[in-house]
Amino acid sequence: MVPAETPPYNIDHSGDMKKNAG
């Protein structure tokens, strides 16, 4: 679900990714 060019901690359109930023 996470684009290779976009780090998980930089995802804003996906709230679920924010939780996995850590």
RACOR-V467658 format. One record per residue. RES is the residue in one letter. PHI is phi in whole degrees, -180 to 180 (none if undefined). PSI is psi in radians with two decimals (NA if undefined). Layout:
# RACOR-V467658
<<RES PHI PSI> <RES PHI PSI>>
This chain:
# RACOR-V467658
<<M none -0.44> <V -95 2.11> <P -61 2.45> <A -62 -0.51> <E -82 -0.16> <T -122 1.96> <P -61 2.56> <P -56 -0.65> <Y -76 -0.11> <N -107 0.06> <I -81 2.12> <D -107 -0.51> <H -80 -0.10> <S -125 1.80> <G -62 -0.54> <D -65 -0.53> <M -72 -0.52> <K -63 -0.63> <K -68 -0.54> <N -91 0.16> <A -67 -0.42> <G -89 NA>>
